[in-house]
Amino acid sequence: MAFGLAGIAHGKKALRRTLSGLKEAAMRSTIVPKGYVAVYVGEEEKKRYVVPLSYLNEPAFQELLSMAEEEFGYEHPMGGLTIPCREDIFIDLTSQF
């Protein structure tokens, strides 16, 4: 019986470590470094990208922002800036900056 209780205690510690690691990873994923902005890109499934603020000066990126304004106004479904274009197009466009 003592052997079984020791295993349970060890399992609880492992679970706490795992949950703690997941919580830290979730917090890191919401942090945006200074000088960057998070955007959500995609038509159906939205993927989060963190891009430099310097992209805001690029005419092509400003066109994407205009598309977002036309489609969503100021109420974005993801709670952040959502850009309504295909992910591959966004990657191709931003790789040119």
Residue frames as qw, qx, qy, qz and C-alpha x, y, z in Angstrom:
[[0.000, 0.884, 0.468, 0.000, 0.00, 0.00, 0.00],
 [0.305, -0.785, 0.099, 0.530, 2.82, 2.45, 0.80],
 [0.425, -0.075, 0.599, 0.674, 4.34, 1.78, -2.60],
 [0.187, 0.646, 0.649, 0.356, 1.09, 2.86, -4.32],
 [0.160, -0.934, -0.251, 0.200, 0.87, 6.11, -2.33],
 [0.416, -0.543, 0.323, 0.654, 4.46, 7.04, -3.17],
 [0.355, 0.224, 0.670, 0.612, 3.66, 6.59, -6.87],
 [0.038, 0.837, 0.528, 0.141, 0.63, 8.85, -6.57],
 [0.303, -0.851, -0.015, 0.428, 2.66, 11.55, -4.83],
 [0.420, -0.271, 0.515, 0.696, 5.33, 11.35, -7.55],
 [0.255, 0.497, 0.694, 0.456, 2.63, 11.56, -10.24],
 [0.080, -0.920, -0.364, 0.120, 1.13, 14.69, -8.63],
 [0.354, -0.679, 0.227, 0.602, 4.54, 16.39, -8.65],
 [0.369, 0.027, 0.662, 0.652, 5.05, 15.53, -12.31],
 [0.129, 0.722, 0.635, 0.243, 1.57, 16.84, -13.16],
 [0.198, -0.903, -0.154, 0.349, 2.24, 20.12, -11.30],
 [0.374, -0.447, 0.435, 0.686, 5.51, 20.58, -13.23],
 [0.293, 0.313, 0.727, 0.537, 3.76, 19.89, -16.52],
 [0.009, 0.855, 0.516, 0.053, 0.91, 22.30, -15.76],
 [0.300, -0.800, 0.048, 0.518, 3.39, 24.94, -14.64],
 [0.377, -0.194, 0.577, 0.698, 5.34, 24.55, -17.89],
 [0.200, 0.558, 0.702, 0.395, 2.15, 24.83, -19.96],
 [0.121, -0.914, -0.331, 0.201, 1.14, 28.00, -18.11],
 [0.341, -0.633, 0.274, 0.639, 4.57, 29.57, -18.72],
 [0.336, 0.097, 0.692, 0.632, 4.45, 28.64, -22.42],
 [0.095, 0.759, 0.619, 0.178, 0.98, 30.18, -22.74],
 [0.207, -0.889, -0.105, 0.396, 2.19, 33.40, -21.12],
 [0.380, -0.385, 0.476, 0.693, 5.20, 33.57, -23.44],
 [0.302, 0.363, 0.726, 0.500, 2.96, 33.16, -26.48],
 [0.015, 0.884, 0.465, 0.047, 0.94, 36.26, -25.54],
 [0.354, -0.732, 0.082, 0.576, 3.96, 38.52, -24.99],
 [0.601, 0.720, 0.168, 0.304, 4.83, 40.82, -27.88],
 [0.616, -0.229, -0.049, 0.752, 8.33, 42.33, -27.74],
 [0.016, 0.809, 0.080, -0.582, 8.75, 46.09, -27.86],
 [0.068, 0.529, -0.518, -0.669, 8.84, 47.29, -31.47],
 [0.065, -0.056, -0.931, -0.356, 6.60, 44.50, -32.74],
 [0.593, 0.048, 0.155, -0.789, 2.89, 43.92, -33.25],
 [0.340, 0.062, 0.938, -0.014, 0.90, 40.67, -33.28],
 [0.536, 0.257, -0.246, -0.766, -1.36, 40.01, -36.26],
 [0.629, 0.099, 0.757, -0.146, -3.63, 37.09, -37.09],
 [0.298, 0.447, -0.539, -0.648, -3.52, 35.90, -40.67],
 [0.132, 0.060, 0.979, 0.146, -5.59, 33.42, -42.62],
 [0.410, -0.157, -0.423, -0.793, -8.92, 32.96, -44.27],
 [0.759, -0.376, -0.441, -0.298, -10.36, 30.13, -42.20],
 [0.792, -0.453, -0.238, 0.332, -7.83, 29.12, -39.58],
 [0.061, 0.956, -0.161, 0.238, -6.03, 32.17, -38.21],
 [0.831, -0.073, -0.229, 0.501, -2.34, 31.93, -37.36],
 [0.287, -0.943, -0.025, 0.168, -0.58, 34.45, -35.13],
 [0.698, 0.364, -0.052, 0.615, 2.48, 36.31, -36.40],
 [0.360, -0.826, -0.074, 0.428, 4.60, 38.85, -34.57],
 [0.609, 0.554, 0.202, 0.530, 5.94, 41.39, -37.06],
 [0.399, -0.189, -0.139, 0.886, 8.15, 44.48, -36.69],
 [0.131, 0.785, 0.370, -0.479, 6.41, 47.85, -36.45],
 [0.086, -0.468, 0.454, 0.753, 8.50, 48.97, -39.43],
 [0.208, 0.286, 0.865, 0.356, 6.15, 46.90, -41.62],
 [0.130, 0.763, 0.534, -0.341, 3.49, 49.57, -40.97],
 [0.016, 0.703, -0.225, -0.674, 5.45, 51.94, -43.24],
 [0.223, -0.075, 0.831, 0.503, 5.35, 49.52, -46.18],
 [0.465, 0.164, -0.193, -0.848, 2.67, 50.37, -48.79],
 [0.534, -0.022, -0.792, -0.296, 1.84, 46.69, -49.38],
 [0.261, -0.230, -0.821, 0.454, 1.30, 46.12, -45.64],
 [0.207, 0.225, 0.245, -0.920, -0.83, 49.27, -45.46],
 [0.523, 0.047, -0.519, -0.674, -2.99, 47.77, -48.21],
 [0.453, -0.170, -0.871, 0.080, -3.47, 44.65, -46.06],
 [0.070, -0.258, -0.586, 0.765, -4.49, 46.90, -43.17],
 [0.377, 0.145, -0.135, -0.905, -7.02, 48.65, -45.41],
 [0.545, -0.073, -0.750, -0.367, -8.47, 45.25, -46.35],
 [0.323, -0.227, -0.815, 0.425, -8.74, 44.39, -42.66],
 [0.127, 0.222, 0.307, -0.916, -10.51, 47.67, -41.93],
 [0.482, 0.063, -0.413, -0.770, -12.99, 47.10, -44.77],
 [0.574, -0.118, -0.791, -0.178, -13.79, 43.57, -43.66],
 [0.519, -0.365, -0.692, 0.344, -13.75, 43.87, -39.86],
 [0.193, -0.889, -0.079, -0.408, -13.83, 47.57, -39.01],
 [0.010, 0.618, -0.597, 0.511, -12.41, 47.88, -35.53],
 [0.779, -0.271, 0.408, -0.391, -13.97, 44.70, -34.12],
 [0.405, 0.450, -0.781, -0.157, -11.59, 41.90, -34.95],
 [0.887, -0.206, -0.271, -0.311, -12.82, 38.34, -34.30],
 [0.790, 0.042, -0.478, 0.381, -9.51, 37.21, -32.75],
 [0.500, -0.812, -0.189, 0.236, -9.36, 40.13, -30.32],
 [0.418, -0.525, 0.305, 0.675, -6.30, 41.47, -32.15],
 [0.321, 0.618, -0.322, -0.642, -5.46, 42.75, -35.58],
 [0.713, 0.170, 0.679, 0.046, -6.76, 40.23, -38.12],
 [0.155, 0.516, -0.484, -0.689, -5.59, 40.36, -41.73],
 [0.795, 0.295, 0.430, -0.309, -7.98, 38.66, -44.17],
 [0.544, 0.630, -0.484, -0.270, -5.61, 37.05, -46.65],
 [0.974, 0.022, -0.219, 0.045, -4.12, 33.64, -47.24],
 [0.671, -0.667, 0.228, 0.230, -1.17, 32.77, -45.06],
 [0.756, 0.074, 0.351, 0.547, 1.12, 31.96, -48.00],
 [0.291, 0.791, 0.214, 0.493, 0.43, 35.36, -49.58],
 [0.391, -0.914, 0.062, -0.084, 1.20, 37.10, -46.27],
 [0.772, -0.414, 0.308, 0.372, 4.49, 35.22, -45.93],
 [0.636, 0.391, 0.334, 0.574, 5.49, 35.97, -49.54],
 [0.067, 0.907, 0.155, 0.386, 4.64, 39.64, -49.10],
 [0.485, -0.861, 0.153, -0.015, 6.43, 40.14, -45.78],
 [0.833, -0.186, 0.276, 0.442, 9.52, 38.25, -46.94],
 [0.512, 0.608, 0.219, 0.566, 10.03, 41.03, -49.49],
 [0.222, -0.960, -0.032, -0.165, 10.33, 43.75, -46.81]]
